[in-house]
């Protein structure tokens, strides 16, 4: 298959490792003048932009949107219905290259299209509810946020919290290591979207995390 990825240059290594060398890849900037022409050559598209522009173009390949910070229902609210199957996917760094794709659908009749697309991509998937943050991003960002509160209170250091999480839960990364890998600003933006969607206190971004986002900082590991 030929995979067309808009604004996904920062995920190129994960895409290539996840789906393998049996596919071809086109990583396209959003501002590329020939974007629609390049889309025509694709078998499946991944659009990391927050608006559903691609699915009003021809041809109408299966299209994955990043639904970390907005659901498919939100993306297509007050828009024309998409002409083909659209799926929601977490496209945060570190969360694409896993055994299972965590995917949502806009319409139930597109589940069969999802199954067919994932078979062609040679990947297993798990269907989850169409909601902001899907499942894994909500959990990971919430853990990072709680770790930030602990650090802010001065009860433990970055190193101690990371080490304790890896030893105590067998997580592949500590929360601060994971925040750096994902990107502090992406974590903050995900939490903001989750809090706006649910108004649950557990998603209210820690002031320390917000400050680091505003300053463009990462955690000193």
C-alpha positions in Angstrom: 0.0 0.0 0.0 1.0 3.6 -0.5 0.5 5.6 2.7 0.0 9.4 2.5 0.7 11.3 5.7 0.0 15.0 6.1 2.0 16.9 8.7 3.5 13.7 10.1 7.2 14.2 9.6 7.9 14.0 13.3 6.4 10.5 13.3 8.2 9.2 10.2 10.3 6.6 12.1 7.3 5.3 14.0 5.2 5.0 10.8 7.9 3.1 8.9 8.6 0.8 11.8 5.0 0.2 12.6 3.8 -0.6 9.1 7.1 -1.9 7.6 9.0 -1.7 4.4 6.4 -3.6 2.4 4.5 -0.2 2.1 5.6 3.0 0.5 5.3 6.4 2.3 4.7 10.0 1.4 5.2 12.5 4.2 3.5 15.7 2.9 3.7 19.2 4.5 0.2 20.8 4.8 1.4 23.8 2.7 2.5 21.6 -0.3 1.1 23.0 -3.5 0.7 19.5 -4.9 -1.0 18.0 -1.9 -4.1 16.9 -3.7 -2.2 15.4 -6.6 0.0 13.4 -4.2 -3.2 12.2 -2.4 -4.5 10.7 -5.6 -1.6 8.2 -5.6 -2.4 7.0 -2.1 -4.2 3.9 -0.9 -4.8 5.2 2.6 -4.2 8.6 4.2 -3.4 9.9 7.7 -4.2 13.6 8.3 -2.7 15.2 11.4 -4.4 18.5 10.8 -7.5 19.5 12.9 -9.9 19.9 10.0 -11.4 17.4 7.6 -10.2 18.9 4.3 -8.8 15.7 2.7 -12.0 13.8 2.7 -13.7 16.2 0.3 -11.1 15.4 -2.3 -11.1 12.6 -4.9 -10.3 9.8 -4.7 -11.9 8.9 -1.4 -9.4 6.5 0.3 -9.9 5.4 3.9 -8.6 8.3 6.1 -7.3 8.4 9.6 -7.6 11.6 11.7 -5.7 12.3 14.9 -8.4 12.2 17.5 -6.2 12.8 20.5 -7.6 16.3 21.2 -11.0 16.1 19.4 -13.4 13.3 18.5 -14.5 12.5 14.9 -17.9 13.8 15.9 -16.3 17.1 16.7 -14.2 17.2 13.6 -17.2 16.7 11.4 -19.7 18.8 13.4 -21.4 21.2 11.0 -19.4 19.7 8.1 -20.7 17.8 5.2 -20.7 14.0 5.9 -17.4 12.5 4.7 -17.6 10.8 1.3 -15.7 7.7 2.5 -14.7 5.8 5.6 -13.0 7.9 8.3 -11.3 6.6 11.4 -9.9 8.2 14.6 -6.4 7.4 15.8 -3.9 8.5 18.4 -1.0 10.1 16.7 1.0 11.2 19.7 4.7 10.3 19.5 5.4 6.9 21.1 1.8 5.8 20.9 1.6 4.8 17.2 4.2 2.1 17.1 2.5 -0.5 19.2 1.0 -4.0 18.5 -2.5 -2.7 18.3 -3.9 0.4 16.7 -6.4 2.1 19.0 -9.1 3.2 16.5 -12.5 4.8 16.5 -15.1 5.2 13.7 -17.5 7.9 12.9 -20.2 5.6 11.6 -20.8 1.9 12.5 -21.1 0.9 8.9 -17.4 1.7 8.4 -16.2 -1.0 10.8 -15.9 -3.4 7.9 -13.8 -0.9 6.0 -11.6 -0.5 9.1 -11.1 -4.2 9.3 -10.2 -4.4 5.6 -7.8 -1.4 5.9 -6.0 -2.8 8.9 -5.6 -6.2 7.2 -4.0 -4.5 4.3 -1.7 -2.5 6.6 -0.9 -5.8 8.3 -1.7 -4.5 11.8 -4.1 -5.6 14.5 -6.5 -3.0 16.0 -8.8 -2.4 18.9 -12.0 -0.5 18.3 -12.7 2.1 21.0 -15.4 4.7 21.6 -15.2 7.9 19.6 -14.2 10.4 22.3 -11.5 12.9 23.0 -8.3 11.2 23.9 -9.4 7.7 23.0 -8.1 5.4 25.9 -4.3 5.2 26.1 -3.6 8.9 25.6 -6.1 9.8 28.4 -4.3 7.4 30.8 -0.8 8.3 29.9 -1.4 12.1 30.0 -3.3 11.7 33.3 -0.3 9.8 34.8 2.1 12.5 33.6 -0.1 15.2 35.1 -0.3 13.5 38.5 3.5 13.1 38.4 3.8 16.9 37.8 1.6 17.6 40.9 4.0 15.4 42.9 7.0 17.2 41.6 5.4 20.6 42.1 4.8 19.7 45.8 8.5 18.8 46.2 7.8 15.4 47.6 10.0 13.6 45.1 12.5 14.4 42.3 12.1 13.8 38.6 14.5 10.9 38.7 12.8 9.3 41.8 9.4 9.5 40.2 10.5 8.1 36.9 12.4 5.3 38.5 9.5 4.5 40.9 7.0 4.3 38.1 9.2 2.0 36.0 10.0 -0.3 38.9 6.6 -0.3 40.5 4.4 -0.6 37.5 6.8 -2.0 34.9 5.9 0.9 32.5 8.3 1.2 29.6 9.0 4.9 30.6 8.7 7.0 33.6 6.1 9.9 33.4 8.7 12.6 32.8 10.6 10.6 30.3 7.3 9.9 28.5 6.3 13.5 28.6 9.6 14.5 26.9 9.2 11.8 24.3 5.6 12.8 23.5 6.3 16.5 23.9 5.4 18.6 26.9 3.2 20.9 24.9 1.3 17.9 23.3 0.7 16.5 26.8 -0.6 19.8 28.0 -2.9 20.3 24.9 -4.3 16.8 25.3 -5.1 17.5 29.0 -6.7 20.8 28.1 -8.9 19.1 25.5 -9.9 16.3 28.0 -10.7 18.8 30.7 -12.8 20.9 28.3 -14.6 17.8 27.2 -15.3 16.2 30.6 -14.7 18.9 33.3 -13.2 16.2 35.4 -10.6 17.4 37.9 -8.2 14.6 37.1 -7.6 16.2 33.7 -7.0 19.7 35.0 -3.4 20.5 33.9 -0.9 21.0 36.7 0.4 24.6 36.9 3.9 23.3 36.5 3.1 21.5 33.3 1.3 24.6 32.0 4.3 26.8 32.8 6.7 24.4 31.0 4.4 24.4 28.0 4.3 28.2 27.8 8.1 28.4 28.1 8.7 25.6 25.6 10.6 23.5 28.2 11.2 19.8 28.7 12.0 17.9 31.9 15.6 17.6 33.0 16.0 13.8 33.3 
